[in-house]
């Protein structure tokens, strides 16, 4: 995964978003990126975190609804 801007779709599967986030984390931890590339990766990672959080929150709501029936 390079530092180029990738399109992050809100409908991406949770598992795919998590895998992309892990790849970004590994690349950032290597420490051999330019500042600009690191900032792009960080921005993409933040967006992926938001997508994952929303999906987990939706799943939590569904579980709550199911268990309250």
C-alpha positions in Angstrom: 0.0 0.0 0.0 1.5 3.2 -1.1 0.8 6.7 0.4 -1.2 7.7 -2.6 -4.8 8.7 -1.8 -7.2 5.8 -1.8 -11.0 6.0 -2.0 -12.5 4.9 1.2 -16.1 3.7 0.6 -18.5 3.8 3.6 -19.8 0.4 2.4 -16.4 -1.3 2.7 -16.6 -4.6 4.6 -15.3 -4.3 8.2 -12.7 -6.9 7.6 -11.3 -5.2 4.5 -11.2 -1.8 6.3 -9.4 -3.4 9.2 -6.8 -5.1 6.9 -6.2 -1.8 5.2 -5.8 -0.1 8.5 -3.2 -2.7 9.6 -1.3 -2.2 6.4 -1.2 1.6 7.0 -0.1 1.0 10.6 2.8 -1.2 9.4 3.9 1.3 6.8 3.9 4.2 9.3 5.8 2.1 11.9 8.5 1.4 9.3 9.4 5.1 9.6 10.8 5.5 6.1 8.0 7.6 4.7 8.2 11.3 3.8 6.3 13.7 6.0 3.7 14.2 3.2 3.3 10.5 2.7 3.0 9.9 6.4 0.3 12.6 6.7 -1.7 11.0 3.8 -1.4 7.6 5.4 -2.5 9.0 8.8 -5.5 10.7 7.2 -6.5 7.5 5.4 -6.1 5.5 8.7 -8.3 8.0 10.5 -11.0 7.6 7.9 -10.8 3.9 8.1 -11.1 4.0 11.9 -14.2 6.1 11.5 -15.7 3.6 9.1 -14.9 0.6 11.4 -16.3 2.5 14.5 -19.6 3.2 12.7 -19.9 -0.4 11.6 -19.2 -1.7 15.1 -21.7 0.8 16.5 -24.3 -0.5 14.1 -23.6 -4.1 15.0 -23.8 -3.2 18.7 -27.2 -1.6 18.1 -28.5 -4.7 16.3 -27.3 -6.9 19.1 -29.1 -4.7 21.6 -32.3 -4.8 19.6 -32.1 -8.5 19.3 -31.5 -9.2 22.9 -34.3 -6.8 24.0 -37.0 -8.7 22.1 
